Amino acid sequence: MLSETIIKTQLNQTLNKTNFKIGKKYEGKVRDNYTINGKRIIITTDRISAFDRVLCTIPFKGQVLNQTVAFWFEKTKNIIKNHLIGVPDPNVMIVNECKPFPVEMIVRGYITGVTTTSAWYNYERGVRDYCGNVLPEGLKKNQKLAKPIITPTTKAMYGMHDELISGEYIIKKGLVEEKMYKQMEKAALALFDFGTKLIARNNLILVDTKYEFGELDGQLMLIDEAHTPDSSRFWIKNTYNELFSKEQEPQKLDKEYVRQFLANKGFIGDGPIPEIPDDVKIEAAKRYIAAYEMITGKEFEAKNEDVLKRIERNLRESVLKL
């Protein structure tokens, strides 16, 4: 684990945005994308988003996410192909340009969450048919479901909110052709099962996650990210049962910590974003780094430096090859 001094020093050198003169740029909540010659350069910034809003930057967050994605793409390539070509920098991926499907596949193994699209938020308000999944009465917050469920959402434009939908709706509206959607469901459940079993060995629970898929030459491809602290909730495994029995919150290793901080301030997506103090940013960075180390079994290595300048150096040669 990096020292708190290194994390604190990096607060003034986080990567907020890029503006390279490369191909066509698209800016997402967390990633800056550049398309050129059928390839995409994905730069993972240190921006953190929650409730579909960009909040601030977290030291080393982009590196954690990018290296976590690279880990999972390598581990899951036999389950489903992905778009990764190479990783020229700790914050950068070069991938094949795919045609993305306009939905996100959310897989949930537990009922939890504080956002308006979360399972617990809706269940607590009486919803029992949740994205085509009929939930039983009597569930408690943070309880494990009988089996993982898929709860798709629309893929919101920047600054907009995702909307809950069902697989039936996706097929009926022609958002994804039925045969391809069934492949997406099968792949999402297989990825979730694989991820759940792998990280259980490292004392982690994969609570829920999102997958995005695209198409390349008629073939389904996993794109964007997989099993990161941004796209997933992780809980500590060996303390879960005791805390759940006491109706206490589980130990978390994801951005739910930041979500909960904001929710306690009365913010769940609308209105001005409350100021996020440095101690919360530092704690969030620690949790991201701990998640990386527990997921991968590798030590996270980073140093205080100007991330943007390092990326610029490392991209020069890579872009010339595209």
C-alpha positions as CSV (number, residue, x, y, z in Angstrom):
1,M,0.0,0.0,0.0
2,L,1.3,3.5,-0.9
3,S,2.0,5.7,2.1
4,E,-0.5,8.4,3.0
5,T,2.2,11.0,2.4
6,I,2.5,9.9,-1.3
7,I,-1.2,9.9,-1.7
8,K,-1.6,13.4,-0.1
9,T,1.2,14.9,-2.2
10,Q,-0.5,13.6,-5.4
11,L,-3.6,15.6,-4.6
12,N,-2.1,18.5,-6.5
13,Q,-1.0,16.4,-9.5
14,T,-4.2,14.4,-10.3
15,L,-5.2,13.9,-13.9
16,N,-8.4,15.9,-14.5
17,K,-8.6,16.1,-18.3
18,T,-6.6,15.7,-21.5
19,N,-6.7,17.6,-24.7
20,F,-4.4,15.8,-27.2
21,K,-4.6,16.5,-30.9
22,I,-5.3,12.9,-31.8
23,G,-8.1,11.8,-34.0
24,K,-11.6,12.5,-32.7
25,K,-12.2,13.1,-29.0
26,Y,-15.1,11.9,-26.8
27,E,-15.1,12.7,-23.1
28,G,-16.9,10.4,-20.8
29,K,-17.4,10.8,-17.0
30,V,-14.1,9.2,-16.2
31,R,-12.3,8.4,-19.5
32,D,-11.1,10.6,-22.4
33,N,-11.4,8.7,-25.7
34,Y,-9.6,9.4,-28.9
35,T,-10.5,7.4,-32.1
36,I,-8.0,7.1,-34.9
37,N,-7.6,4.6,-37.8
38,G,-10.2,2.1,-36.4
39,K,-8.5,2.2,-33.0
40,R,-9.4,4.0,-29.8
41,I,-7.0,5.4,-27.2
42,I,-8.7,5.4,-23.8
43,I,-7.1,7.6,-21.1
44,T,-8.5,6.9,-17.7
45,T,-8.4,10.1,-15.7
46,D,-8.5,10.5,-11.9
47,R,-12.1,11.9,-12.1
48,I,-14.6,10.2,-9.9
49,S,-18.3,10.1,-10.7
50,A,-21.4,9.1,-8.7
51,F,-25.1,9.6,-9.1
52,D,-24.2,10.3,-12.8
53,R,-22.3,13.4,-11.8
54,V,-18.5,14.1,-12.0
55,L,-17.5,15.0,-8.5
56,C,-13.7,15.7,-8.2
57,T,-10.4,13.9,-8.7
58,I,-8.9,11.1,-6.6
59,P,-5.1,10.5,-6.5
60,F,-4.0,7.5,-8.6
61,K,-7.6,6.5,-9.3
62,G,-7.1,6.4,-13.0
63,Q,-4.0,4.2,-12.8
64,V,-5.9,1.8,-10.4
65,L,-8.8,1.5,-12.8
66,N,-6.7,1.1,-16.0
67,Q,-4.5,-1.6,-14.5
68,T,-7.5,-3.4,-12.9
69,V,-9.2,-3.5,-16.3
70,A,-6.1,-4.8,-18.0
71,F,-5.9,-7.6,-15.3
72,W,-9.6,-8.6,-15.9
73,F,-9.4,-8.5,-19.7
74,E,-6.5,-10.9,-19.6
75,K,-8.2,-13.2,-17.1
76,T,-11.6,-13.3,-18.9
77,K,-10.6,-13.4,-22.5
78,N,-11.5,-17.1,-22.7
79,I,-15.0,-16.3,-21.5
80,I,-15.6,-13.5,-24.0
81,K,-13.2,-11.6,-26.3
82,N,-12.5,-8.0,-25.4
83,H,-11.2,-5.0,-27.4
84,L,-7.8,-4.6,-25.7
85,I,-4.7,-4.2,-27.9
86,G,-2.1,-2.8,-25.5
87,V,-1.4,-0.7,-22.4
88,P,1.3,1.9,-23.3
89,D,0.9,3.8,-20.0
90,P,-0.5,3.0,-16.5
91,N,-3.5,5.2,-17.3
92,V,-3.9,4.4,-21.0
93,M,-5.3,1.6,-23.2
94,I,-5.3,1.2,-26.9
95,V,-8.3,-0.9,-28.1
96,N,-10.1,-1.9,-31.2
97,E,-12.9,0.5,-32.1
98,C,-16.2,-1.4,-31.6
99,K,-19.8,-0.5,-32.2
100,P,-21.2,-0.2,-28.6
101,F,-24.6,-1.3,-27.6
102,P,-26.7,1.4,-26.0
103,V,-27.3,-0.5,-22.7
104,E,-25.3,-1.4,-19.6
105,M,-25.7,-4.9,-18.2
106,I,-25.9,-4.6,-14.4
107,V,-25.5,-7.9,-12.5
108,R,-26.4,-8.0,-8.8
109,G,-25.7,-10.7,-6.3
110,Y,-26.9,-8.7,-3.3
111,I,-29.7,-6.1,-2.7
112,T,-28.1,-2.8,-1.7
113,G,-27.3,0.7,-2.9
114,V,-28.3,4.3,-2.3
115,T,-28.7,5.6,-5.8
116,T,-32.2,6.0,-7.3
117,T,-31.5,3.1,-9.7
118,S,-30.2,0.8,-7.0
119,A,-32.0,-2.4,-6.0
120,W,-32.4,-1.5,-2.4
121,Y,-33.6,2.1,-3.1
122,N,-36.4,0.7,-5.3
123,Y,-37.2,-2.3,-3.1
124,E,-37.5,-0.1,0.0
125,R,-40.1,2.0,-1.9
126,G,-42.2,-1.0,-2.7
127,V,-40.9,-2.1,-6.1
128,R,-41.0,-5.9,-6.4
129,D,-40.8,-6.3,-10.2
130,Y,-37.3,-4.8,-10.7
131,C,-36.1,-4.7,-14.3
132,G,-38.1,-7.9,-15.1
133,N,-36.9,-9.7,-11.9
134,V,-39.6,-10.5,-9.3
135,L,-38.1,-10.0,-5.8
136,P,-39.6,-11.8,-2.8
137,E,-41.0,-10.0,0.3
138,G,-38.9,-9.7,3.4
139,L,-35.5,-8.9,2.0
140,K,-33.1,-6.9,4.1
141,K,-30.6,-4.3,3.0
142,N,-27.3,-5.9,1.9
143,Q,-28.8,-9.4,1.8
144,K,-27.5,-12.0,-0.7
145,L,-30.0,-12.8,-3.4
146,A,-31.0,-16.4,-4.2
147,K,-29.1,-16.0,-7.5
148,P,-27.6,-13.1,-9.4
149,I,-30.0,-11.0,-11.4
150,I,-29.5,-8.9,-14.5
151,T,-30.9,-5.3,-14.3
152,P,-30.1,-3.4,-17.5
153,T,-30.0,0.3,-17.8
154,T,-29.9,2.7,-20.6
155,K,-26.5,4.1,-21.4
156,A,-26.9,7.8,-20.4
157,M,-25.3,10.6,-22.3
158,Y,-22.8,12.7,-20.4
159,G,-24.7,14.7,-17.7
160,M,-27.8,12.6,-18.0
161,H,-29.1,9.9,-15.7
162,D,-29.3,6.1,-16.5
163,E,-32.8,4.7,-16.6
164,L,-33.8,1.2,-15.4
165,I,-35.2,-1.1,-18.2
166,S,-35.6,-4.8,-18.7
167,G,-34.3,-7.3,-21.2
168,E,-37.8,-7.6,-22.7
169,Y,-37.9,-3.9,-23.2
170,I,-34.4,-3.9,-24.9
171,I,-35.5,-6.5,-27.4
172,K,-39.0,-5.0,-27.9
173,K,-37.6,-1.6,-28.7
174,G,-34.9,-3.0,-30.9
175,L,-32.0,-1.6,-28.8
176,V,-30.2,-4.9,-29.2
177,E,-31.2,-7.8,-31.5
178,E,-32.6,-10.7,-29.5
179,K,-29.9,-13.2,-30.3
180,M,-27.2,-10.8,-29.5
181,Y,-28.9,-9.7,-26.3
182,K,-29.1,-13.3,-25.1
183,Q,-25.4,-13.7,-25.7
184,M,-24.9,-10.5,-23.6
185,E,-26.9,-12.0,-20.8
186,K,-25.0,-15.3,-20.9
187,A,-21.6,-13.5,-21.0
188,A,-22.5,-11.1,-18.2
189,L,-23.6,-14.0,-15.8
190,A,-20.4,-16.0,-16.7
191,L,-18.2,-13.0,-16.1
192,F,-19.9,-12.3,-12.8
193,D,-19.6,-16.0,-11.7
194,F,-15.9,-16.0,-12.6
195,G,-15.2,-12.7,-10.9
196,T,-17.1,-13.8,-7.8
197,K,-15.1,-17.0,-7.4
198,L,-11.7,-15.4,-8.1
199,I,-11.9,-12.6,-5.6
200,A,-13.5,-14.8,-2.9
201,R,-10.1,-16.3,-2.6
202,N,-8.8,-12.9,-1.7
203,N,-11.4,-12.2,1.0
204,L,-13.6,-10.1,-1.2
205,I,-17.3,-10.2,-2.2
206,L,-18.3,-9.1,-5.7
207,V,-21.6,-7.5,-4.8
208,D,-22.7,-6.1,-8.1
209,T,-21.1,-4.8,-11.3
210,K,-21.8,-3.4,-14.7
211,Y,-20.6,-4.6,-18.1
212,E,-20.6,-2.9,-21.5
213,F,-20.6,-4.8,-24.7
214,G,-19.9,-3.9,-28.3
215,E,-19.7,-5.5,-31.7
216,L,-16.7,-6.0,-34.0
217,D,-17.1,-7.8,-37.3
218,G,-20.4,-9.4,-36.0
219,Q,-18.8,-10.7,-32.9
220,L,-19.8,-9.8,-29.3
221,M,-16.9,-8.0,-27.4
222,L,-16.5,-6.9,-23.8
223,I,-15.6,-3.3,-23.8
224,D,-14.9,-0.4,-21.4
225,E,-14.1,-2.0,-18.1
226,A,-14.7,-5.0,-15.8
227,H,-14.8,-5.5,-12.1
228,T,-13.2,-2.2,-11.1
229,P,-14.0,-0.2,-8.0
230,D,-15.9,2.2,-10.3
231,S,-18.1,-0.4,-12.0
232,S,-18.5,-2.7,-9.1
233,R,-19.2,-2.9,-5.4
234,F,-16.7,-4.9,-3.3
235,W,-17.2,-5.9,0.4
236,I,-14.8,-7.6,2.8
237,K,-15.8,-11.3,2.9
238,N,-14.8,-12.5,6.4
239,T,-16.7,-9.7,8.2
240,Y,-19.9,-9.7,6.1
241,N,-21.9,-12.3,7.9
242,E,-21.4,-10.8,11.4
243,L,-22.1,-7.2,10.3
244,F,-25.2,-8.3,8.3
245,S,-26.6,-10.2,11.3
246,K,-26.2,-7.0,13.4
247,E,-27.8,-5.0,10.5
248,Q,-24.6,-3.0,10.2
249,E,-23.1,-1.8,6.9
250,P,-20.4,-4.1,5.4
251,Q,-16.8,-3.1,5.0
252,K,-16.5,-1.5,1.6
253,L,-13.7,-1.2,-0.9
254,D,-15.3,0.9,-3.7
255,K,-16.6,4.3,-4.4
256,E,-19.7,3.5,-2.3
257,Y,-17.7,5.2,0.4
258,V,-17.9,8.5,-1.5
259,R,-21.5,7.9,-2.5
260,Q,-22.4,7.4,1.1
261,F,-20.5,10.6,2.2
262,L,-22.6,12.6,-0.3
263,A,-25.9,10.8,0.6
264,N,-25.3,11.7,4.2
265,K,-25.0,15.3,3.1
266,G,-28.4,15.0,1.4
267,F,-27.0,14.7,-2.1
268,I,-28.1,11.9,-4.4
269,G,-27.6,13.5,-7.8
270,D,-29.6,16.7,-8.0
271,G,-28.5,20.2,-7.1
272,P,-25.0,21.5,-6.1
273,I,-22.4,18.9,-5.3
274,P,-21.2,19.3,-1.7
275,E,-17.5,20.0,-1.2
276,I,-15.5,16.8,-0.8
277,P,-12.6,17.4,1.7
278,D,-9.1,16.1,1.2
279,D,-9.4,13.5,3.9
280,V,-12.3,11.9,2.1
281,K,-10.3,12.0,-1.2
282,I,-7.3,10.4,0.5
283,E,-9.5,7.7,2.1
284,A,-11.1,7.0,-1.2
285,A,-7.7,6.7,-2.8
286,K,-6.6,4.2,-0.1
287,R,-9.7,2.1,-0.8
288,Y,-9.2,2.1,-4.6
289,I,-5.6,1.0,-4.1
290,A,-6.5,-1.7,-1.5
291,A,-9.1,-3.0,-4.0
292,Y,-6.5,-3.3,-6.7
293,E,-4.1,-5.1,-4.5
294,M,-6.8,-7.5,-3.1
295,I,-8.3,-8.2,-6.5
296,T,-5.0,-8.8,-8.4
297,G,-2.7,-10.0,-5.6
298,K,-0.2,-7.5,-6.8
299,E,1.4,-4.5,-5.0
300,F,0.3,-1.2,-6.4
301,E,3.3,0.8,-7.6
302,A,3.1,4.6,-8.3
303,K,5.0,7.7,-7.5
304,N,4.4,11.4,-7.3
305,E,4.6,12.8,-10.8
306,D,2.8,14.9,-13.4
307,V,0.6,12.2,-14.9
308,L,-0.3,14.2,-18.0
309,K,3.3,14.7,-19.0
310,R,4.1,11.0,-18.4
311,I,1.2,10.0,-20.6
312,E,2.3,12.4,-23.3
313,R,5.7,10.9,-23.4
314,N,4.4,7.3,-23.5
315,L,1.8,8.1,-26.2
316,R,4.3,9.5,-28.7
317,E,5.6,6.2,-29.9
318,S,2.3,4.3,-29.6
319,V,0.3,6.8,-31.6
320,L,2.9,6.8,-34.4
321,K,2.2,3.0,-34.8
322,L,-1.6,3.4,-35.3
